[in-house]
Each structure stands twice: as structure tokens, then as C-alpha cells.
């Protein structure tokens, strides 16, 4: 569940469909914390489907990859709706900040590591390592953001490869993997996507760290 001061700016939050879904969940008494937990379930299923797709043979391998793409988007939908139900419908709980952050970290690892093992199961060297590197980098972006908040600064959601962009890229990779038999690839699409995610996330960490260092320097000058 997102607190008002720690909400990622999302245009989709203002769409009529999102507002109707949030209202429906709130009217049904859905807990924002449970919605957050559900995002991890979708991530676990998505990671398992990515691995299954990497192991499958022939055209049937498209099905798990399509399912994985859907799970990635459902994970993001949960991430949006938990905050809407909590903040806009007043259903937040005292432990909401924990549920806002911790499930996201598990979800990132499950999906990115799952993608890496999917590449590895396609017998491409370094696939599993690429997935784990991306997972570690994703955790680090969140760490730098929360470090800044712990030091009293606003949350920094800067990209170029923040969570929405990572998940968008991974969705594209899953969809491309579903079509790989058409051009004779196997695991290459996800491999390329993991490299892009890894490089983009490393840039994101550097950018957020630089911003945090600048903010600390400015505060020090103002206090001197």
C-alpha cells in the first residue's frame, strides 16, 4: 500500500477503468495489504511461466510466455490498485508501508530471475546470471530511493529503467518469446531484454545516487 508521500506518479491511475476497479475493490472491503500480496502471487506465477516457456518445445511454448506477459501486467495492476484503495478510499493499515515495499522486492526477483532461468533453460550461456544481475540491480534502485527518503528527501522515481519500465520491457520480451519459433530463435528475445534492463537499471541507480548526493550537498550548504 502506498502512502500519499510515497506514490509513484502514474497516468493510468486517473483512467476511468482504474477508478472503477479501485471503487469496486473498496466497496467489497478488499484489503490494500492483500492486494499487495496478490501482486507477489502473480509474479511467482509469471516467473514460473517464463521458466516453463523456456523449457517447452514447438509452438506450444507460446502459451506460457503469453501467460507470463499477462501476469506481469496483473502484478503492476495490483501495485496501482493497492495504493488507490488505501489512499483514495481510506482503507490503509498501520503496517501499510511494509506491504507497499516488501512485496515489490519479492515480485521483482521472482520475475527477473525467472526470466534468467528461462534463458538458461534455452541453453544460452549466462542466462541465469543475467536474470540475477537484473534482480540485484532492481533491488538496489529501490534501496537508493528508500535511502533518500530515510534521509528526509522526497522519493526519487527517476528512470530510465524504474519498475514500470522494467516490467514493460519484460512484457515485450515475453511476447517476443512467444513468437520466436517464427524466426528460429530460442531464448534470445528475453536475453536481449535482460541486457537492456540491466544496463538501464544500472544507469537508473547512478542517476538516483547522483541526485541524492546533490541533495545532501545542497542541504549541507544551506545548514552551514
N, C-alpha and C positions, 0 to 999 in steps of 0.2 A: 504494500500500500504506500502510495507516495504522499508525503506531506506537502502542504502548499508551497513551502520554500524550496522543495527539492523535487520539482516536477519537470521532466524533460519537455521542452516545447514541441508539441505535435499538432500539425494542422488537422490530422484525422480526428482529433479529439472533438472538434467542433462540427463534424458532419452530423446530419440528422440521424443516420443509422447508428452511429456511436452513441449519441444521446438517448436514442430509443432503447438500445441494448442496456445501457447503464441504468436507465429508469426501470426497465423490466427486472433486472437483477436486484436493484434496490427494493422494488416493490415485493419481490419474492423473499426478501430477507437474506440475500446472499452475503456472506462474509467476505470483505475485501481480502482478508488473510487467506481464506480458502481459494479465492480466485488466483491469488499469487501462487499458492501451492499447486494449483491446477496447471499453471504455466510450466512447472517442472515436469509434470506428468506428460505434457505434450512434447517437451524437449527430450525426455527419455524415450518416448515412442519414436520421435523423429530421428534421434541418434541411432536407435535400433533399426529403423527402416533404411537409413543411409547405409549401414553395415550390410543389411540383407540385400540391398540393391547391388552393392559391390560384389557380393558372392553369387548372385543369381546369374543364370545363363540365358542367352537369347532375348527375344523381345519381351518376355515376361518380366525382365528386370526393370522395365519402365514403371511398373505398378508401385513397387516400394519407393522409388525415387519421387513419384508424384505424391504419394502419401507423406513422404518426408517434407516436401515443399509445403503441403497443407499444414503439417504440424508446426513448422517454423512460423508460419503466419498466425496460427492459432496461439502459439506462445506469445507473440507480440500483441495479439488482441487481448489476451489476459493481462499483459503488462500495462496496457492502456486502461482497461476497464476497472482494474482493482483501484487505481487512483481516482477514477471518476466516481465510483461508488463511495469511496472513502471520503473524498474531499467535497464533491459537489452534492452528495446526498447524506453527508454527516454520519457515515457508518464506520468511521475509523475506530481503531482499538489502541490501547496503550502500547502494545507491542508492534504496532503497525510499521515503525521504521525498520525493525528487523525483517519483517516479511517483505518490505519494499526492496531490500538489498540482497539478502541471503539467497532467496530462490533464483534470482537472476544469475548469481555466480554459478550455481549448480547447472542452470539451464545452458549457459554459455559453454561450460566444459562438456556437457553431455552432447551437445550438437557439434561442436568443433572437433572434439576428439572422435566422435562418431564418424564425421566426415573423413578424418585422417585414417581411421581403420578401414573405411570403405575403399579409400585409395590403396591402402596396403593390401587389402584382400584382392585387389585387381593386379597384384604383383608389380607395383610400381615402387621402386626403392625410395625410402624416406617419407612415404605417405603418412604413416602413423606419427612420425616425428613432426611433420608439418602440422598435423592436427593439434598435437600437444603444444607446439610452439605458439600457435594461434590462440589456444585456450589460455596459456600463461600470459600472453600479451593482453588478451581481453580482461583478465583479472587485474592486470596492472593498470589499465585505463581507469577501471573503477576505483582502484586504490588511490591513484593520484587525485581523482575527483573528490573522494571522501577525505583524503588528507587535507585538501584545500578547505573543505567545509569544516573539518576539525580545527583548522587554524583561523576560522572565522570568516571565510570568504564565501561568496555565492558559488553554487555548484557549477562546474565547468563541463558542459556537454559538447564541447567543440569536437569536430571530426578531424580528418576526413573519414575515419572509419570507427565512428561510435557505434553503439549497439544496433540502431536501426539500419545503418549502412552495412554492418557485418551480416546481419540477418537477411538483408535484401540480396547481398552478394551470394550468400549461401543458398538462398532460394533459387536464384538464377543458376547456380551450379547444379542443384538437384534437378531442375527442369532440363538443363542441357544434358545431364547424365541420362535422363530418361530417353533422350533422342540419340544418344551416342551410337547405338547399333546402326543407325542410318549412314554414318560416315566412318564406321570401323574403329572408333575409339573405345577405350575401356578404362575408366577412371581418370582420364586426362582432364576432363572438364572440371571436376572437383579439385584436382591437383592445382590447376591454374588458379582457381578461385581461392584456394587456401594460400597460395603465394601472394595474391593480391591483398587478401585480408591481412596476412602477416605484415606485409610492407606498409599497408595503410594504417594498421593499428600501431605499428612502431612510430610512424610519423605523428599519430594522434597522441601517443604518450609524450613524445618530445614537445609537441605543441602545448599540451596541458602543463607539463613541467615548466616550460619557459614562462607561461602565463602566471603560474604560481610563484615562480621566482621573482617575476616583475612585481607582482602584488606585494610580496613580502618586502622587497626593496623600497617600494613606494610607501608602505606603512612605516618602515623604519625611518625614512626621511621625514615623514610627517610627525613622527614621535620625537624626533631629535631637536 
